[in-house]
Structure formats: structure tokens, C-alpha cells
Amino acid sequence: MTGIVRCSTCQTEFKSSSGEGICLKCRIVQPGTRIGQYAIDRLLGKGSNGFVCLAHGVTDGYRVAIKLMLTGTARGPAFERFGREPKMMERLRHRLRYC
């Protein structure tokens, strides 16, 4: 069943079959949207190439930050940098990083 959803960021209304999805105006994923084994809780920040959301594991409740690239930015230097970030995070040692 398709319904109208109001974007949590820009308040634009858009159609959604599940109350989830991405607002086409501000291009932000909405709370409750599932990405793999995670469900989005809220937006943490937005940049020129993408945004970061707080999410939780739907089976274990484990909290994570998920970074997503905006459509059209997945090429060139920004995409290459995005691909290097997980490798850099693996090497990071900090008391607040739990992995």
C-alpha cells in the first residue's frame, strides 16, 4: 500500500510504499529505512558527497554509523576516497572506536 511520507529533514511529502526511502528533494534517507541488516535511526551529518546516519542492527541492536554517497558523486576522486575510508578506519586505534 502506497502512502504519503513527510521527510524528517526538509518536511517535503513524497510517496512511499513502506514509510521508508529517500527524499528526492534533499536526498536524505528516512528513519526506519533498511540497508542490509541495519535500520536507519537518524541523520548525523551531510556533506557535499553524501551523508552519515546513525543506524542499528535489526537482529542485535548494535549501533553503527553508515556513510552513504549521493547519486552522481560515485565517481572520480570522491569515490576513490570513499573506498579508502574503511581501510583507514581499520587502522585507527582510539578508545571510542568499537570494532
Backbone hydrogen bonds, N-H to C=O, Kabsch-Sander energy under -0.5 kcal/mol:
donor,donor_aa,acceptor,acceptor_aa,energy
3,G,16,S,-3.2
5,V,14,F,-3.2
7,C,5,V,-0.5
7,C,12,T,-3.0
11,Q,7,C,-1.1
14,F,5,V,-2.6
16,S,3,G,-2.9
23,C,28,I,-2.1
27,R,23,C,-1.5
30,Q,21,G,-3.1
32,G,40,I,-3.4
33,T,30,Q,-1.9
35,I,38,Y,-3.0
38,Y,35,I,-1.9
39,A,56,H,-2.5
40,I,33,T,-2.7
41,D,54,L,-3.3
42,R,54,L,-1.5
44,L,52,V,-3.2
45,G,52,V,-1.7
47,G,50,G,-3.4
51,F,68,L,-2.3
52,V,45,G,-2.7
53,C,66,I,-2.7
54,L,42,R,-2.8
55,A,64,V,-2.9
56,H,39,A,-2.0
57,G,62,Y,-2.1
58,V,37,Q,-2.7
61,G,57,G,-2.0
64,V,55,A,-2.4
66,I,53,C,-2.9
68,L,51,F,-3.0
68,L,66,I,-0.5
70,L,49,N,-2.8
73,T,70,L,-2.0
75,R,73,T,-2.1
78,A,75,R,-0.5
79,F,75,R,-0.9
80,E,76,G,-2.0
81,R,77,P,-2.6
82,F,78,A,-2.3
83,G,79,F,-2.0
84,R,80,E,-1.3
85,E,81,R,-1.5
88,M,84,R,-2.0
89,M,85,E,-2.5
90,E,86,P,-1.8
91,R,87,K,-1.0
92,L,88,M,-0.8
92,L,89,M,-0.5
94,H,92,L,-0.5
97,R,94,H,-1.5
98,Y,96,L,-0.6
99,C,97,R,-0.6
